[in-house]
Amino acid sequence: MNKQIEVTLNNLKSGDVFKIVGFDESCKNFKLRLQDLGIKKGEIGQIINKSFFGPIEVDIDGRKVAIGRGMAKKIKVKKFECPIL
């Protein structure tokens, strides 16, 4: 059985799989910017690269996108946890 934990995108690490569940609504242009990048609620993705500095690289629906850490803090996701067999 898969367990899901709700966090923000910046709290994930490389290799983590997630589903976007919402956004910080404090800025109207933020949601529009994400839509321009093809990022919307319900999308499933994976963290490709997250180093100590710089943007977080994600793969969403086969598209690789670099998201700044400030933006990543405003994207709410559910992390998929797979049980160890």
Buried (B, 14 or more C-beta within 10 A) or exposed (E): EEEEEEBBBBEBEEEBBBBBBEBEEEEEEBBEEBEEBEBEEEBBBBBBBBEEEEBBBBBBEEEEBEBEEEBBBBBBBBBBEEEEE
